[in-house]
Amino acid sequence: MALSYKARRRWSLVILILGLPAYIVAAVTVVNLFERPHILLELAIYIGLGVLWAIPLKSIFKGIGQADPNTKDDNT
């Protein structure tokens, strides 16, 4: 079932305010499991995890910055 524009907007806000900081803490914890990895390995882990969180949530964030497509535009 597809989410409405308002629901996607609300979920994206919840994800950015609560989920993303939790994911950042988890990413730092994963990197800390290694004993001070090489700087390039550390960078690769952060880049990989930085992209990984967005892939499953792409459908929620798609089009959020645009105007609500369900409202009628009275300017035309």
TIMAR-524649 format. One record per atom (N, C-alpha, C): x, y, z; atom name. Coordinates in steps of 0.1 Angstrom, whole numbers. Example, Ala and Ser with C-alpha at 12.3 -4.5 7.8 and 13.67 -1.06 7.14 Angstrom:
<drenpas>
+-------+-------+-------+----+
!    c1 !    c2 !    c3 ! at !
+-------+-------+-------+----+
!   132 !   -57 !    78 !  N !
!   123 !   -45 !    78 ! CA !
!   132 !   -33 !    78 !  C !
!   128 !   -22 !    71 !  N !
!   137 !   -11 !    71 ! CA !
!   129 !     0 !    79 !  C !
+-------+-------+-------+----+
</drenpas>
This chain:
<drenpas>
+-------+-------+-------+----+
!    c1 !    c2 !    c3 ! at !
+-------+-------+-------+----+
!     8 !   -12 !     0 !  N !
!     0 !     0 !     0 ! CA !
!     9 !    12 !     0 !  C !
!     6 !    22 !    -9 !  N !
!    14 !    34 !   -10 ! CA !
!    10 !    44 !     1 !  C !
!    19 !    51 !     6 !  N !
!    17 !    61 !    16 ! CA !
!    12 !    74 !    10 !  C !
!     4 !    81 !    16 !  N !
!     0 !    94 !    11 ! CA !
!    12 !   104 !    13 !  C !
!    10 !   116 !     6 !  N !
!    21 !   126 !     7 ! CA !
!    23 !   130 !    21 !  C !
!    12 !   133 !    29 !  N !
!    13 !   137 !    43 ! CA !
!    20 !   127 !    51 !  C !
!    16 !   114 !    49 !  N !
!    22 !   103 !    57 ! CA !
!    37 !   102 !    54 !  C !
!    41 !   103 !    41 !  N !
!    55 !   102 !    38 ! CA !
!    63 !   114 !    44 !  C !
!    57 !   125 !    44 !  N !
!    63 !   137 !    50 ! CA !
!    65 !   135 !    65 !  C !
!    55 !   130 !    72 !  N !
!    56 !   128 !    86 ! CA !
!    67 !   117 !    89 !  C !
!    66 !   106 !    82 !  N !
!    76 !    95 !    84 ! CA !
!    90 !   100 !    81 !  C !
!    92 !   108 !    71 !  N !
!   105 !   113 !    68 ! CA !
!   111 !   122 !    79 !  C !
!   102 !   129 !    85 !  N !
!   106 !   138 !    96 ! CA !
!   110 !   129 !   108 !  C !
!   102 !   119 !   111 !  N !
!   105 !   110 !   122 ! CA !
!   119 !   103 !   120 !  C !
!   121 !    98 !   107 !  N !
!   133 !    91 !   104 ! CA !
!   145 !   100 !   106 !  C !
!   144 !   113 !   101 !  N !
!   155 !   122 !   102 ! CA !
!   158 !   126 !   116 !  C !
!   148 !   128 !   124 !  N !
!   150 !   133 !   138 ! CA !
!   154 !   122 !   148 !  C !
!   148 !   110 !   146 !  N !
!   150 !    99 !   156 ! CA !
!   159 !    88 !   150 !  C !
!   156 !    84 !   138 !  N !
!   163 !    73 !   132 ! CA !
!   177 !    75 !   127 !  C !
!   180 !    87 !   121 !  N !
!   193 !    90 !   116 ! CA !
!   203 !    91 !   128 !  C !
!   200 !    98 !   138 !  N !
!   210 !    99 !   149 ! CA !
!   213 !    85 !   155 !  C !
!   203 !    76 !   156 !  N !
!   205 !    63 !   161 ! CA !
!   213 !    55 !   152 !  C !
!   212 !    57 !   139 !  N !
!   220 !    50 !   129 ! CA !
!   234 !    55 !   129 !  C !
!   236 !    68 !   132 !  N !
!   250 !    73 !   133 ! CA !
!   257 !    67 !   145 !  C !
!   250 !    66 !   156 !  N !
!   256 !    59 !   168 ! CA !
!   259 !    45 !   165 !  C !
!   251 !    38 !   157 !  N !
!   253 !    24 !   154 ! CA !
!   265 !    23 !   144 !  C !
!   267 !    32 !   135 !  N !
!   278 !    32 !   126 ! CA !
!   291 !    34 !   133 !  C !
!   291 !    44 !   142 !  N !
!   303 !    46 !   150 ! CA !
!   307 !    34 !   159 !  C !
!   297 !    27 !   164 !  N !
!   299 !    15 !   172 ! CA !
!   305 !     4 !   163 !  C !
!   300 !     3 !   151 !  N !
!   306 !    -7 !   142 ! CA !
!   321 !    -4 !   139 !  C !
!   324 !     8 !   137 !  N !
!   338 !    12 !   134 ! CA !
!   346 !    10 !   146 !  C !
!   341 !    12 !   158 !  N !
!   349 !    10 !   170 ! CA !
!   351 !    -4 !   174 !  C !
!   344 !   -13 !   167 !  N !
!   346 !   -28 !   170 ! CA !
!   360 !   -32 !   164 !  C !
!   365 !   -25 !   154 !  N !
!   378 !   -27 !   149 ! CA !
!   388 !   -20 !   158 !  C !
!   400 !   -25 !   158 !  N !
!   411 !   -18 !   166 ! CA !
!   417 !    -8 !   157 !  C !
!   412 !     4 !   157 !  N !
!   417 !    16 !   149 ! CA !
!   421 !    12 !   135 !  C !
!   411 !    10 !   127 !  N !
!   413 !     6 !   113 ! CA !
!   421 !    16 !   105 !  C !
!   427 !    12 !    94 !  N !
!   433 !    22 !    85 ! CA !
!   423 !    32 !    81 !  C !
!   428 !    45 !    79 !  N !
!   419 !    56 !    76 ! CA !
!   411 !    54 !    64 !  C !
!   416 !    47 !    54 !  N !
!   408 !    44 !    41 ! CA !
!   397 !    34 !    44 !  C !
!   400 !    24 !    52 !  N !
!   390 !    14 !    56 ! CA !
!   379 !    21 !    64 !  C !
!   383 !    29 !    73 !  N !
!   373 !    36 !    81 ! CA !
!   364 !    45 !    73 !  C !
!   370 !    52 !    63 !  N !
!   363 !    61 !    54 ! CA !
!   353 !    52 !    46 !  C !
!   358 !    41 !    41 !  N !
!   350 !    32 !    33 ! CA !
!   338 !    27 !    41 !  C !
!   340 !    24 !    53 !  N !
!   329 !    19 !    62 ! CA !
!   319 !    30 !    64 !  C !
!   323 !    42 !    67 !  N !
!   314 !    53 !    69 ! CA !
!   306 !    56 !    56 !  C !
!   313 !    56 !    44 !  N !
!   306 !    59 !    32 ! CA !
!   296 !    48 !    29 !  C !
!   300 !    36 !    31 !  N !
!   291 !    24 !    28 ! CA !
!   279 !    25 !    37 !  C !
!   281 !    27 !    50 !  N !
!   269 !    28 !    59 ! CA !
!   261 !    40 !    57 !  C !
!   267 !    51 !    52 !  N !
!   260 !    63 !    49 ! CA !
!   251 !    62 !    37 !  C !
!   254 !    53 !    28 !  N !
!   246 !    51 !    16 ! CA !
!   236 !    40 !    19 !  C !
!   240 !    30 !    27 !  N !
!   231 !    19 !    30 ! CA !
!   218 !    22 !    37 !  C !
!   218 !    33 !    46 !  N !
!   206 !    36 !    53 ! CA !
!   195 !    42 !    44 !  C !
!   200 !    48 !    33 !  N !
!   190 !    56 !    24 ! CA !
!   184 !    47 !    14 !  C !
!   190 !    36 !    11 !  N !
!   184 !    27 !     0 ! CA !
!   170 !    22 !     3 !  C !
!   168 !    16 !    15 !  N !
!   154 !    11 !    18 ! CA !
!   144 !    22 !    20 !  C !
!   149 !    34 !    23 !  N !
!   140 !    45 !    27 ! CA !
!   138 !    54 !    15 !  C !
!   143 !    51 !     3 !  N !
!   142 !    60 !    -8 ! CA !
!   128 !    63 !   -12 !  C !
!   119 !    54 !   -11 !  N !
!   105 !    56 !   -15 ! CA !
!    98 !    66 !    -6 !  C !
!   102 !    67 !     7 !  N !
!    96 !    76 !    16 ! CA !
!   101 !    90 !    14 !  C !
!   114 !    92 !    10 !  N !
!   119 !   105 !     8 ! CA !
!   117 !   111 !    -6 !  C !
!   113 !   103 !   -15 !  N !
!   111 !   107 !   -29 ! CA !
!   100 !   117 !   -30 !  C !
!   103 !   129 !   -35 !  N !
!    93 !   140 !   -37 ! CA !
!    89 !   148 !   -25 !  C !
!    95 !   146 !   -14 !  N !
!    91 !   153 !    -2 ! CA !
!    93 !   168 !    -3 !  C !
!   103 !   172 !   -10 !  N !
!   107 !   186 !   -12 ! CA !
!    97 !   194 !   -21 !  C !
!    89 !   186 !   -29 !  N !
!    80 !   192 !   -38 ! CA !
!    67 !   196 !   -31 !  C !
!    59 !   204 !   -38 !  N !
!    45 !   207 !   -33 ! CA !
!    37 !   195 !   -33 !  C !
!    26 !   195 !   -25 !  N !
!    17 !   184 !   -24 ! CA !
!    10 !   182 !   -38 !  C !
!    12 !   170 !   -44 !  N !
!     6 !   168 !   -57 ! CA !
!   -10 !   166 !   -57 !  C !
!   -15 !   165 !   -45 !  N !
!   -30 !   163 !   -44 ! CA !
!   -37 !   176 !   -42 !  C !
!   -31 !   187 !   -39 !  N !
!   -38 !   199 !   -37 ! CA !
!   -39 !   206 !   -51 !  C !
!   -50 !   214 !   -52 !  N !
!   -53 !   221 !   -64 ! CA !
!   -45 !   234 !   -64 !  C !
!   -39 !   238 !   -75 !  N !
!   -32 !   251 !   -76 ! CA !
!   -42 !   261 !   -81 !  C !
!   -44 !   272 !   -73 !  N !
!   -53 !   282 !   -77 ! CA !
!   -47 !   293 !   -85 !  C !
!   -34 !   293 !   -87 !  N !
!   -26 !   303 !   -94 ! CA !
!   -28 !   303 !  -109 !  C !
!   -33 !   292 !  -114 !  N !
!   -34 !   291 !  -129 ! CA !
!   -48 !   295 !  -134 !  C !
+-------+-------+-------+----+
</drenpas>
